[in-house]
Amino acid sequence: MRIAFDVSPLSHPLLGIGNYIQGSLGGLVEAAGDEHEVVAFAPTSIRGPSRIREALAGIDVEIRTWPLPFSHAIRTAWSGLGHPAAERLLGRFDALHFSDWMYPPQRAGVRATTIHDLVPLHHPEWTTDRTRSMHTRKYHNAAATCQAIFVNSAFTGRDVERTLGVPAERIHVGHPAPKPVFTADGPKAELGAPYILTVATLEPRKNLQVLVEAHRLIGGDLELAVVGAEGWGEQPLLDGPGIRRLGYVSDEELARLYRGASVVAYPSRFEGFGIPVVEAMACGLPVVHPASGGTPELVGDVGGIGVPHPVSWERDEPPSPEALADAVSRVLDDLPRFSAAARERAVERFSLEPWLDRHAEIFERLAPR
């Protein structure tokens, strides 16, 4: 079987979605072995091919990229016009998996995608105009044309079924695994004081201002370390006492920061999955999080504490700073137990092989003979 896999987002720095694509493709190639052929493809920016090849270094996969000026506009036009078929560029394939960035036309074979969340539909105020427009078109195309839609949590699966009207039998749930670098064994970061760690792009949905206020309420010598790339919109006030803004860091440095932290706080709203949650748990770190979205099914009752946070598709009520501060304090009061439980849950539940074997099995079952 020949599988075409869209890797367009890898032309940008690796954040949540890029890390997911990188890990999924690497695992899919490994699972395919000599039995199946996987082709990574992307119409991309002029600098995109080198970034994509760097992201896929070490993965034994055929890479086909087409550097183009105005690549976003071309991807959008290609998706909307519905021609030429992807086979014109890639040759015959048995399955095509596309990303959030486009929905290329195809003549035949299994059509599949991954939906990480439906935030642009439910909370457009939390997204940029470009993201809202691009993702909304992709969602509706996926609902109408895909035989298989992969989701990262049962929460998102239910949302896709309810909001987009996709039959449950076309939705396939699986929790991605963290990269191998995220493990409890290894060096720890030393920041000179105990610290809460949070990992998030600086944008409104990540809700970091509430965490800043919770940190102030906790007081003492506990610092707040903030890892994350520049985002958009109203920014949290990260210049207060005891707050360290660390910016974007490598996976290796992030693993050291997880191991050196006391607890991870992840206050993000309406999160479909949240890869920092499983990275933290794999490093033996408990997580304080809103008890909503897909995060509770990752953390469970043992890997941290969920703060009451009622969410509907019509309104959102983020946790108060007081509730978040109280949850952090409760975790710190029983840290050895929470840490051991978080690590054990990560090892037991977040394995890449079953998820990727499931991809291959679905493609094989649906592929025309």
N, C-alpha and C positions, 0 to 999 in steps of 0.2 A: 504494500500500500504506500502511496506517495502523499504526504501531508504538507500543505502550504501553510505557513505560519507568519502572520503579519507582525513585524517587530518595529513598526514606525516609531513608537514612543521611545525606543532606545536611543534615538538621536538627541534626546535631552538628558540632563543629569538624572541618575537613577534615584527616584523617590519611590513611593509605595507601589504604583502601577508598574513602573519600570523594573523594580526588583521582582515583582510578581512575574512579569513576562520573562525576565532573564532566568529565574529559577524554574519556571514551568517548561520553557523551551529546553533548558539543559537536562531536566529530568525526563522530558518526552524523548529526547534524542537517546538518552541512556536506556530508557524502557524499550525504544524501537529496536535497538541493537542492529543486527544484520537483516532483520525481518522486514523493516519498514524504512522508507527514505523520508527525511524531513528537510524542507527547504524554507529558510528564513528569508523574507522579502520585505522591501519597503521602498515606495517612492518617497524621497526625503529631501531635506535641504542640501545645499552645496557641501556643508561640513558634516552632514549626517552620516555618510558611509564610514568615515574614520571612527566616529563615535560609536556606531553600531558594531563595527568590528572589534573595537576595544571592549565593549560590553559583553560580546560573545566570545572573547578570547578563552581558549581552553575547552570550548564546546565544539565537537566535531560535526559541524553542520554546514551544508551548502548555503552561502549567503548571496542573495541577489538584491542589489540596491540600484536605484536610479536617481542620481543627484539632479535636482531640478530647482530653478528659481521659482519663487511663489509656490512652494510645494504644498502648503496647506490648501491654497485655492485649487490646485490641480487635484489633490485627493478629494476635495469636496465636490468638484465638478465631475470627476470620474464616478464617484458614488452616486451622485444625482442623475447623471445622464444614463447610467446603466450599460455603457459600452466604452471601450472594447472589453470583452470578457477577460478575466485574469489569465485564462489559458493562453491568450495571445502573447503574454509576457513570460509565463512560467512553464508553458507546455502542459500536458495532461496531468491532472492530479485526482486523487480519490477523496480528499477532504480539504477544506479551507477553513482556517480559524482566523477571524479578523479582530482588530483591536477597537478601542474607543475612537480612534482617529479617522476611521473610514469604514465603509462597507462595500468593498469592491464587488462588481458583478462577476458571476461565474456561469458557465454553461451547464455543468454537471457536477456530481459528487456531493458529499456531505457538506452542509453549510453550518458553521458553528461560531460562537463567540463567547466571551466572558462578560458578564455584567457585575460590576463591583458594588454598585449601589444606584439608587434612583434619586439622589439628592437634587440634581438639576430640575427634576419634575416637581418634587415636593417642597423644596426650599430654594427657588431660583435666586433669592437674595444672597445666598451663600456662594454663588458661583459667578464667574465672569461671563460676559455676553458670549464670548467665543466658546467657552466650555458648554454653556447652556445650549447654544445652537447646535454645536457639533454632536454632543451626546444625545440630545433629544431626537435628532434625525436617526442616529444609530439605534437607539432603543426601539423606535417604531419599525425600522427595517428588520431588526433582529426578531421582533415579535411576529412579523409577517412572513419571514423567509427562512429562519433557522430551524433545522431539525433538532439541534442540540444547543442549549444555553447553559453554560457553566456559571455557577455562583459560588461565592466564598463562605456563605453562611446560610443556615436555614431561614434566618430573618429576611435576607435579601431574596431568597427563593420564594417565600410567601409574598413578598412585595411585588416581585415580577409577575407572579400568578395573578394577584389581585389587581394591580395597577395596569399592567400591559395585556392582561387577558391570555397569557400563555398557559396552555394546558400543563398540569403538573408533570406528566410523563415526558415532556420535553426539557424539563429543568433538572439539572444534576448538581447536587451540593457536595462540596468538599472543602475542607480547611487546608490552605497551603501550609507548607512547613517553612521554618526559618532556614537561612543558609547555614552550612556547617560551621562557619566561624563563630556563630552565636551559641556558645556552650559555657557551662559553669566553670570549666577548667581553663586556666589561662591568667595572664596578668591583669591586675585591677588598676584603674585610674586613681590617682591621688590628687585631690583638689584642695587638700589642706584642712578640710572640715567635712563632716557628714553631709550628704545632699540628697534631695529629691531630684530625680531625673525625669524630664519630659522630652518627647521626640515628636516633632510636628512641623510641617510647613507653616509659616506665619501667615495665617489667613483667618477670616472670621469664624468659620465652622469649627476650628480647632479649640476655640473657647479658652484661650490661655490667660485672658485677663482675670477670669474667675480663679484660676490656679494661683496667679500672682497675689490676689487678695487673700486666698487661703493660706499661702505661705506666710504672709504678714501676720495672720492670726496665730499661726503655730509658734512663731517667735523662736527664741533660743539661738543655738549656733547652727541649726539645720539650714543649709543653703539650698537654692533652687538652681539647677543647671538646665539650660534650655538648648537643645540641639535641633536645628532645622534650617532649611533654606529660606531665603527671602520669598515672601508670598505677595499678597495684594490686600487691599482694603484696610480697614481700621486696624492698627497694630496694637498689641499689648504693650504695657509700659514696663520695659525690661531694664530700666536704669536704676531701680531701687536698691537698697542695701541687701546684701546677701543673695543677689541674683547674678548668675553668670551666663552670658549669652555666648554660646560656643559655635554657632553657625553650622554649616554643613560639614560633616566629618566622614572619614572613610569607614567602611564596615569594621575594619580591625580596631580603629579607635573607638567606634561606637560600642563594640563588644567589651572593651576595657571599661568604658563608662558605665555600662550596665553592671558589670561585676563589682565596680567600686561603689555603686549607689546603694542607698538604704531601701528605696522603694521607687517605683515608677508611677507617676500620675498621668493619666490619659483622659483628659476631660472632653474630648472631641464629641460633637453632637451628631446623631444620626449616622453612626459609623457602620458601614456594611461588614467590615472585617477588622482592619487595624493591624498591620504587620508588626508595628512596634510592640504590641501586646505579646505576641508569641515569641518575638526575639527576647524580650525581657524575661519571660517565664523560662525559656530555654537556658538563660544565663542564671537561673535560680533566683529571680527577682519577682516579688509579688507586685500586683497592679491594682491601683485605685482608679475606678472608672465609673462613668454614669451607667446605671443599671438599665440600659436601653440599647436598641439597635442590635448588631451582631456580636458586640463585645461580651455580654454575659455568657454566651454559649462557649466562648473561648476560655474565659477565666474560671467559670463554674463557681461552686460554693467554697472552693479551697484555695484558689490561686491568687486571692486578693479580696477586695471589698467593692461591691457595686453600690453607688450612691443613688438613692431613689431619684428618678429622673423621668417623669411621665412624658412620653412622646407620642403624638399622633401625627398623621400625615397633614393635618391642618394646623397644628400649633406645636410649639416647642417650649419647654420649661427647663432651662439648664439647672444643674444642682447649685445650691447656694455655696458661697465661700465657706460658711460655717459648717455645712454638711461635709464638704470636701476635706476641710481641715480635721474634722472629727474622725473621718475614715482613715486619713493618713496616720493620725495619732494612734488609732486602734491597731493598725497594722504594725507600727513600730513597737507597740507594747508586747506584741507576740510574734516578733520578726522571725525567729528560727523556725517556728511551725509553718508560717505562711511561705517562707522561702523554700523549705523542703517540699511542701505541697505543690507550689508553682512549678518547680523543676520536674517533679514526678508527673504532673499532669501534662507538661509539654512533651516529655519523652514518650508517654503513652499515647497521646492523641494526635500529635502533629508530625506525621511522617509523609514524605513526598511520594514514596513508591506506590502505595495503594491509590492515591489520587491520580497519578499519571497512568497507572495501569488501567484505571477507569476511563481516562480519555481514550486510550488506544482501543479498549474494548468497545466503547461507544462508536468510534469511527469505523471499526471493523464491522460491527453489527449493522450500521446504517448505510455503509458504502454499497453502491450498486454492484452487482456481480456480472 
